[in-house]
Structures are given as C-alpha cells and as structure tokens.
C-alpha cells in the first residue's frame, strides 16, 4: 500500500528592517508596540499554508525564506524571496502569501504601521511506502 505523506512545517522567525519609503516608514518588528498577527495566530497560518501550498512533483526538503511588508490595512506587499529551496518553491510561497487574508497590522503608539516581516518556511515532502522512506 502506497501512502503519500506531505508535511509542511512553519518555523517562525521574525526579523525586521527599517527603511524609508515613498508611502510611509517601514518599521522593524522590534520597533512596534503590537506585532502583526495572522488572523487566529501562527498555528492557523500553518494550516493556511498546508491547505494552499502546492508541492512540485519532485521530492522537496529545504527552506524558503520570505521577507514582506504587512501594510497598515493588513494586506501583504513587497514580497521578496531571499532563500529558495528550488523547484518553484519560492514562486509558490509568493503565490500563497498573495492569497493570504488580511493580517492584524503592527501598531505603534496605538496606530497601525507598515511592518517588515521575515518568515522562513521549512519544507519536507517524502513518500512513505509500507513505513519505509523512499
């Protein structure tokens, strides 16, 4: 009996950067009073990724790291893949992030602010046949 086993691990590391923009300042995650949050928390983000991320046909093990801005209205913008596991995983991560529902934006002094967020995604796809890894 063949069983296809697919695991998508979300390993959260949050980093931030500050840069001037034509719109507004982008704040580091450590410089905001309230950090941005996926609706329902990171466990729900993990479920969202598992539901929406399409693995390529190849066996994948690796990490994709993205940096993006969570806007004042909670939408994601300026997605950049800074590490890719290959086989189109960076493009797929970008596609799924663009599908993301609005986040709760970061806040500083009680007001929503643009916040830069770094989010590594650990990928592990293996085929298990009769309990043996293949």
Residue frames as a rotation matrix with the C-alpha (Angstrom) as fourth column:
UNK 1
0.586 0.810 0.000 0.00
0.810 -0.586 0.000 0.00
0.000 0.000 -1.000 0.00
UNK 2
-0.488 -0.746 0.453 1.49
0.740 -0.629 -0.239 3.31
0.463 0.219 0.859 -1.02
UNK 3
0.569 0.594 -0.569 0.94
0.796 -0.572 0.198 6.34
-0.208 -0.565 -0.798 1.14
UNK 4
-0.070 -0.536 0.841 1.89
0.555 -0.722 -0.413 9.83
0.829 0.438 0.348 0.16
UNK 5
0.417 0.112 -0.902 2.94
0.891 -0.246 0.381 11.78
-0.179 -0.963 -0.203 3.20
UNK 6
-0.023 -0.341 0.940 3.33
0.538 -0.796 -0.276 15.51
0.842 0.500 0.202 2.98
UNK 7
0.342 0.062 -0.938 4.49
0.907 -0.284 0.312 17.72
-0.247 -0.957 -0.153 5.83
UNK 8
0.121 -0.276 0.953 4.78
0.390 -0.870 -0.302 21.46
0.913 0.409 0.002 5.74
UNK 9
0.131 -0.169 -0.977 6.47
0.989 -0.052 0.141 22.91
-0.075 -0.984 0.160 8.77
UNK 10
0.571 0.033 0.820 6.20
0.189 -0.978 -0.092 26.58
0.799 0.207 -0.564 9.55
UNK 11
0.065 -0.649 -0.758 9.17
0.998 0.041 0.050 27.64
-0.002 -0.760 0.650 11.55
UNK 12
0.804 0.426 0.414 8.67
0.453 -0.891 0.039 31.19
0.385 0.156 -0.910 12.61
UNK 13
-0.274 -0.817 -0.507 11.49
0.905 -0.397 0.152 33.62
-0.325 -0.417 0.848 12.86
UNK 14
0.764 0.596 0.247 10.57
0.640 -0.746 -0.182 37.23
0.076 0.297 -0.952 12.88
UNK 15
-0.395 -0.874 -0.283 13.07
0.822 -0.474 0.315 39.86
-0.409 -0.108 0.906 11.89
UNK 16
0.733 0.680 0.006 12.54
0.607 -0.649 -0.459 43.40
-0.308 0.340 -0.888 10.84
UNK 17
-0.481 -0.810 0.336 14.18
0.877 -0.440 0.195 46.17
-0.010 0.388 0.922 8.98
UNK 18
0.366 0.567 -0.738 13.53
0.447 -0.802 -0.395 49.86
-0.816 -0.185 -0.548 8.87
UNK 19
-0.663 -0.544 0.515 13.66
0.721 -0.277 0.635 51.77
-0.203 0.792 0.576 5.64
UNK 20
-0.451 0.496 -0.742 12.23
-0.267 -0.868 -0.418 54.95
-0.852 0.009 0.524 4.28
UNK 21
-0.462 0.418 0.782 9.54
0.828 0.520 0.212 54.56
-0.318 0.745 -0.586 1.67
UNK 22
-0.892 0.219 0.396 7.65
0.053 -0.818 0.573 56.91
0.449 0.532 0.718 -0.55
UNK 23
0.096 0.990 -0.107 4.49
0.244 0.081 0.966 55.89
0.965 -0.119 -0.234 1.32
UNK 24
0.810 0.142 0.569 5.47
-0.510 -0.311 0.802 55.64
0.291 -0.940 -0.179 4.99
UNK 25
-0.280 -0.898 0.340 8.21
-0.954 0.221 -0.203 54.36
0.107 -0.382 -0.918 7.20
UNK 26
0.496 0.295 -0.817 8.50
-0.191 0.955 0.229 50.59
0.847 0.042 0.530 7.38
UNK 27
0.361 -0.290 0.886 9.12
-0.928 -0.210 0.308 49.60
0.097 -0.934 -0.345 10.98
UNK 28
-0.673 -0.587 -0.450 11.24
-0.411 0.803 -0.431 46.80
0.614 -0.105 -0.782 12.34
UNK 29
0.166 0.746 -0.645 9.26
0.232 0.606 0.761 44.16
0.958 -0.276 -0.072 14.17
UNK 30
-0.230 -0.342 -0.911 11.11
0.945 0.146 -0.293 45.09
0.233 -0.928 0.289 17.38
UNK 31
-0.979 -0.201 0.023 10.15
0.195 -0.967 -0.166 48.76
0.055 -0.158 0.986 16.98
UNK 32
-0.305 0.935 0.179 6.38
-0.285 -0.269 0.920 48.26
0.909 0.230 0.348 17.05
UNK 33
-0.521 0.197 0.831 4.31
-0.853 -0.083 -0.515 48.12
-0.032 -0.977 0.211 20.23
UNK 34
0.285 0.648 0.707 1.99
-0.399 0.751 -0.527 45.41
-0.872 -0.131 0.472 18.90
UNK 35
-0.761 -0.647 0.052 3.38
-0.269 0.386 0.882 42.89
-0.591 0.658 -0.468 16.42
UNK 36
-0.218 0.666 -0.713 1.44
-0.953 0.010 0.302 41.97
0.208 0.746 0.633 13.27
UNK 37
-0.615 0.066 0.786 -0.52
-0.335 0.880 -0.336 38.74
-0.714 -0.470 -0.519 13.50
UNK 38
-0.855 0.392 -0.340 -2.12
-0.152 0.437 0.887 36.32
0.496 0.810 -0.314 11.07
UNK 39
-0.040 0.910 0.412 -5.84
-0.913 -0.200 0.355 36.03
0.406 -0.362 0.839 11.87
UNK 40
0.896 0.427 -0.125 -6.07
-0.320 0.814 0.485 33.30
0.309 -0.394 0.866 14.50
UNK 41
0.509 -0.776 0.373 -2.31
-0.556 0.034 0.830 33.16
-0.657 -0.630 -0.414 15.10
UNK 42
-0.258 -0.779 -0.572 0.60
-0.955 0.118 0.271 31.30
-0.144 0.616 -0.774 13.56
UNK 43
-0.638 0.117 0.761 -0.98
-0.007 0.987 -0.158 27.87
-0.770 -0.106 -0.629 14.04
UNK 44
0.488 0.864 0.123 -3.76
0.225 0.011 -0.974 28.96
-0.843 0.503 -0.189 11.68
UNK 45
0.382 -0.456 -0.804 -1.12
-0.855 -0.506 -0.119 30.37
-0.352 0.732 -0.583 9.32
UNK 46
-0.691 -0.662 0.291 0.48
-0.541 0.740 0.399 26.93
-0.479 0.118 -0.870 9.27
UNK 47
-0.214 0.711 0.670 -2.87
0.401 0.689 -0.603 25.35
-0.891 0.139 -0.433 8.39
UNK 48
0.685 0.425 -0.591 -3.42
-0.266 -0.611 -0.746 28.01
-0.678 0.668 -0.306 5.71
UNK 49
-0.109 -0.824 -0.555 -0.03
-0.947 -0.084 0.311 27.15
-0.303 0.560 -0.771 4.17
UNK 50
-0.746 -0.153 0.648 -0.65
-0.105 0.988 0.112 23.38
-0.658 0.015 -0.753 4.28
UNK 51
0.185 0.936 0.300 -4.04
0.363 0.219 -0.906 23.85
-0.913 0.276 -0.299 2.61
UNK 52
0.858 0.293 -0.422 -2.80
-0.160 -0.628 -0.761 26.19
-0.489 0.721 -0.492 -0.13
UNK 53
-0.012 -0.951 -0.309 0.85
-0.829 -0.164 0.535 25.30
-0.559 0.263 -0.786 -0.83
UNK 54
0.955 0.294 -0.049 1.21
-0.258 0.734 -0.628 23.05
-0.148 0.612 0.777 -3.88
UNK 55
0.132 -0.942 0.310 4.34
-0.242 0.272 0.931 20.95
-0.961 -0.198 -0.193 -3.90
UNK 56
0.057 -0.199 -0.978 6.07
-0.997 0.035 -0.065 20.29
0.047 0.979 -0.197 -7.21
UNK 57
0.828 0.291 -0.480 6.36
-0.355 0.934 -0.046 16.66
0.434 0.208 0.876 -8.30
UNK 58
-0.065 -0.953 -0.297 9.95
-0.075 0.301 -0.951 16.45
0.995 -0.040 -0.091 -7.06
UNK 59
0.466 0.071 -0.882 10.78
0.827 0.318 0.463 15.39
0.313 -0.945 0.089 -3.51
UNK 60
0.221 -0.312 0.924 11.45
-0.057 -0.950 -0.307 18.57
0.974 0.015 -0.228 -1.61
UNK 61
0.532 -0.146 -0.834 13.38
0.845 0.030 0.534 19.15
-0.052 -0.989 0.139 1.57
UNK 62
-0.504 -0.749 0.431 14.58
0.738 -0.633 -0.236 22.64
0.449 0.199 0.871 2.25
UNK 63
-0.124 0.376 -0.918 13.76
0.728 -0.595 -0.342 26.10
-0.675 -0.711 -0.200 3.41
UNK 64
-0.107 0.161 0.981 12.16
0.745 -0.640 0.186 29.05
0.658 0.751 -0.051 1.69
UNK 65
-0.345 -0.043 -0.938 12.62
0.787 -0.558 -0.264 32.41
-0.512 -0.829 0.226 3.40
UNK 66
0.044 0.428 0.902 10.48
0.773 -0.586 0.241 35.39
0.633 0.687 -0.357 2.53
UNK 67
-0.738 -0.119 -0.664 10.52
0.501 -0.756 -0.421 38.99
-0.452 -0.644 0.618 3.63
UNK 68
-0.289 0.708 0.645 7.38
0.713 -0.291 0.639 41.03
0.639 0.644 -0.420 3.17
UNK 69
-0.965 0.055 0.257 5.60
-0.180 -0.850 -0.495 44.11
0.192 -0.524 0.830 4.45
UNK 70
-0.291 0.922 -0.257 2.37
0.955 0.296 -0.020 43.93
0.057 -0.251 -0.966 6.37
UNK 71
-0.605 0.085 0.791 0.60
0.259 -0.919 0.297 47.12
0.753 0.384 0.535 5.44
UNK 72
-0.914 0.277 0.296 -1.49
-0.404 -0.554 -0.728 49.33
-0.038 -0.785 0.619 7.72
UNK 73
0.020 0.987 -0.158 -4.64
-0.994 0.036 0.099 47.74
0.103 0.155 0.982 6.30
UNK 74
0.239 0.023 0.971 -3.30
-0.551 0.827 0.116 44.21
-0.800 -0.562 0.210 6.97
UNK 75
0.995 0.088 -0.046 -2.56
-0.085 0.519 -0.851 43.23
-0.051 0.850 0.524 3.39
UNK 76
0.298 -0.932 0.207 0.83
0.427 0.324 0.844 41.84
-0.854 -0.163 0.495 2.42
UNK 77
0.987 -0.087 -0.136 3.05
-0.162 -0.485 -0.859 43.72
0.009 0.870 -0.493 -0.05
UNK 78
0.392 -0.915 -0.092 6.67
-0.883 -0.346 -0.318 43.85
0.260 0.206 -0.943 -1.24
UNK 79
0.865 -0.057 0.498 7.17
-0.147 0.921 0.361 40.08
-0.480 -0.385 0.788 -1.04
UNK 80
0.282 -0.854 -0.438 10.78
-0.893 -0.066 -0.446 39.08
0.352 0.517 -0.780 -1.58
UNK 81
0.991 -0.080 -0.105 12.15
0.105 0.959 0.262 35.54
0.080 -0.271 0.959 -1.52
UNK 82
0.486 -0.864 0.132 15.63
-0.873 -0.488 0.023 35.67
0.044 -0.126 -0.991 -0.01
UNK 83
-0.704 -0.634 0.320 16.22
-0.598 0.772 0.214 31.90
-0.383 -0.040 -0.923 0.09
UNK 84
0.311 0.790 -0.529 14.61
-0.949 0.287 -0.129 29.34
0.050 0.542 0.839 -2.18
UNK 85
0.020 -0.248 0.969 14.51
-0.392 0.889 0.236 25.52
-0.920 -0.384 -0.079 -1.94
UNK 86
-0.876 -0.377 -0.301 14.29
-0.392 0.192 0.900 25.25
-0.281 0.906 -0.316 -5.74
UNK 87
-0.820 0.524 0.229 11.73
0.571 0.730 0.376 23.55
0.030 0.439 -0.898 -7.98
UNK 88
-0.394 0.683 0.615 9.49
0.188 -0.595 0.781 26.64
0.900 0.424 0.106 -7.96
UNK 89
-0.053 0.392 -0.919 9.02
0.964 0.260 0.055 26.70
0.261 -0.882 -0.391 -4.19
UNK 90
-0.790 -0.272 -0.549 9.83
0.435 -0.880 -0.189 30.42
-0.432 -0.388 0.814 -3.94
UNK 91
-0.853 0.522 0.009 7.24
-0.307 -0.516 0.800 31.27
0.422 0.680 0.600 -6.57
UNK 92
-0.164 0.822 -0.545 4.70
0.441 0.555 0.705 29.02
0.883 -0.124 -0.453 -4.86
UNK 93
-0.351 -0.018 -0.936 5.36
0.923 -0.175 -0.343 30.62
-0.157 -0.984 0.078 -1.46
UNK 94
-0.967 -0.007 -0.255 4.86
-0.034 -0.987 0.155 34.04
-0.253 0.158 0.954 -3.06
UNK 95
-0.605 0.788 -0.110 1.60
-0.105 0.058 0.993 32.87
0.789 0.612 0.048 -4.68
UNK 96
-0.026 0.605 -0.796 0.24
0.807 0.483 0.341 31.60
0.590 -0.633 -0.501 -1.36
UNK 97
-0.615 -0.228 -0.755 1.31
0.685 -0.629 -0.368 34.74
-0.391 -0.743 0.543 0.53
UNK 98
-0.961 0.275 0.000 -0.55
-0.229 -0.797 0.559 36.86
0.154 0.538 0.829 -2.04
UNK 99
-0.255 0.899 -0.357 -3.65
0.137 0.399 0.907 34.76
0.957 0.182 -0.224 -1.27
UNK 100
-0.731 -0.138 -0.668 -3.30
0.643 0.188 -0.742 35.41
0.228 -0.972 -0.049 2.45
UNK 101
0.479 0.876 0.057 -6.20
0.755 -0.444 0.482 37.00
0.448 -0.188 -0.874 4.26
UNK 102
0.331 -0.315 0.890 -5.59
-0.267 -0.936 -0.232 40.37
0.905 -0.160 -0.393 5.87
UNK 103
-0.307 -0.518 -0.799 -3.32
0.742 0.396 -0.542 40.24
0.597 -0.758 0.262 8.90
UNK 104
0.862 0.332 -0.383 -3.79
0.502 -0.661 0.557 42.30
-0.068 -0.673 -0.737 12.03
UNK 105
0.482 -0.722 0.496 -1.28
0.179 -0.473 -0.863 45.09
0.858 0.504 -0.099 11.35
UNK 106
-0.309 -0.668 -0.677 1.52
0.911 -0.005 -0.412 46.07
0.272 -0.744 0.610 13.67
UNK 107
0.741 0.580 0.338 0.85
0.435 -0.798 0.416 49.10
0.511 -0.161 -0.844 15.84
UNK 108
-0.513 -0.824 -0.238 2.99
0.796 -0.354 -0.491 51.89
0.320 -0.442 0.838 17.21
UNK 109
-0.977 0.158 -0.144 1.56
-0.051 -0.827 -0.560 54.45
-0.208 -0.540 0.816 19.61
UNK 110
-0.307 0.940 0.150 -1.88
0.042 0.170 -0.985 52.94
-0.951 -0.296 -0.092 19.03
UNK 111
0.411 0.434 -0.801 -1.83
-0.733 -0.365 -0.574 53.43
-0.542 0.824 0.168 15.24
UNK 112
0.782 -0.130 0.609 -1.35
0.372 0.882 -0.290 50.80
-0.499 0.454 0.738 12.53
UNK 113
0.268 -0.775 -0.572 2.07
-0.734 -0.549 0.399 50.94
-0.624 0.313 -0.716 10.87
UNK 114
0.748 -0.176 -0.639 3.81
-0.466 0.546 -0.696 49.22
0.472 0.819 0.326 7.96
UNK 115
0.403 -0.576 0.711 5.92
-0.692 0.316 0.649 46.40
-0.598 -0.754 -0.272 9.38
UNK 116
0.079 -0.478 -0.875 8.57
-0.839 0.442 -0.318 44.27
0.538 0.759 -0.366 7.67
UNK 117
0.537 0.267 0.800 8.33
-0.670 0.712 0.212 40.58
-0.513 -0.650 0.561 8.49
UNK 118
-0.393 -0.657 -0.643 10.68
-0.862 0.506 0.009 37.67
0.320 0.558 -0.766 7.75
UNK 119
0.382 0.641 0.666 9.12
-0.781 0.608 -0.138 34.23
-0.494 -0.467 0.733 7.67
UNK 120
-0.708 -0.640 -0.297 11.07
-0.705 0.627 0.331 31.01
-0.026 0.444 -0.896 6.98
UNK 121
0.550 0.834 0.046 9.09
-0.817 0.548 -0.178 28.04
-0.174 0.061 0.983 5.74
UNK 122
-0.588 -0.725 0.358 10.61
-0.644 0.688 0.336 24.58
-0.490 -0.033 -0.871 6.20
UNK 123
0.379 0.687 -0.620 9.50
-0.921 0.347 -0.178 22.13
0.093 0.638 0.764 3.56
UNK 124
-0.699 -0.528 0.482 9.62
-0.555 0.826 0.100 18.37
-0.451 -0.198 -0.870 3.89
UNK 125
0.450 0.822 -0.349 7.96
-0.877 0.333 -0.347 16.11
-0.169 0.462 0.871 1.36
UNK 126
-0.739 -0.659 0.136 8.61
-0.633 0.750 0.194 12.42
-0.230 0.057 -0.971 1.43
UNK 127
0.232 0.754 -0.615 6.89
-0.763 0.533 0.366 9.35
0.603 0.385 0.699 0.09
UNK 128
-0.496 -0.299 0.815 6.47
-0.783 0.559 -0.271 6.60
-0.375 -0.773 -0.512 2.66
UNK 129
0.125 0.496 -0.859 5.76
-0.713 0.647 0.270 3.09
0.690 0.579 0.435 1.40
UNK 130
0.597 0.223 -0.770 4.86
0.241 0.866 0.438 0.45
0.765 -0.447 0.463 4.00
UNK 131
0.962 -0.155 -0.225 6.53
0.183 -0.247 0.952 2.50
-0.203 -0.956 -0.210 6.68
UNK 132
0.048 -0.991 0.125 9.82
0.839 0.108 0.533 2.78
-0.542 0.079 0.837 4.77
UNK 133
0.386 -0.018 -0.922 11.09
-0.258 -0.962 -0.089 6.08
-0.886 0.272 -0.377 3.45
UNK 134
0.168 -0.329 0.929 11.70
0.879 0.476 0.010 6.05
-0.446 0.815 0.369 -0.30
